[in-house]
Amino acid sequence: MSSVYFVFHNDFADRSLGIYSVLWECRLAAARGRRWYNLGYWVQDNATMAYKGKFHPRQLLNWNTDLWEEA
């Protein structure tokens, strides 16, 4: 199962809607019997995607080796 992307607006940053969406989608994935949940694309230095960096375990693609690595 892969995450749905939400639109970010600074006026609602204090509500942590990205984290809410992750938790809701984890619950949905579990209810559907899914073993894996993909948070989708993450840009490490992008402030609006920072919430994704708080979840573990995770793997990152090493662009130099083209291999997935634990992060």
C-alpha positions, 0 to 999 in steps of 0.5 A, a space after each residue: 500500500 502506498 501513501 496518498 499525497 496531501 496538499 500542504 498549507 502553512 496555516 495548518 502546520 500546527 495540526 500535523 496533518 501529514 502525521 495524521 495521514 500516515 497513522 490513518 493509512 497505517 490503520 487502513 493498510 492493517 485493516 486490509 491485511 497489508 504487510 507493508 505501507 509505503 510513505 511515498 517519495 521523501 525529499 530529506 531537505 524539504 520542510 513540508 516532507 519532514 514528517 516522513 523522516 520521523 517514521 522507522 524503519 525505512 529504507 533510502 535509495 542510494 543513488 550512487 549504488 542504486 541499492 536500498 539501504 536501511 536508514 
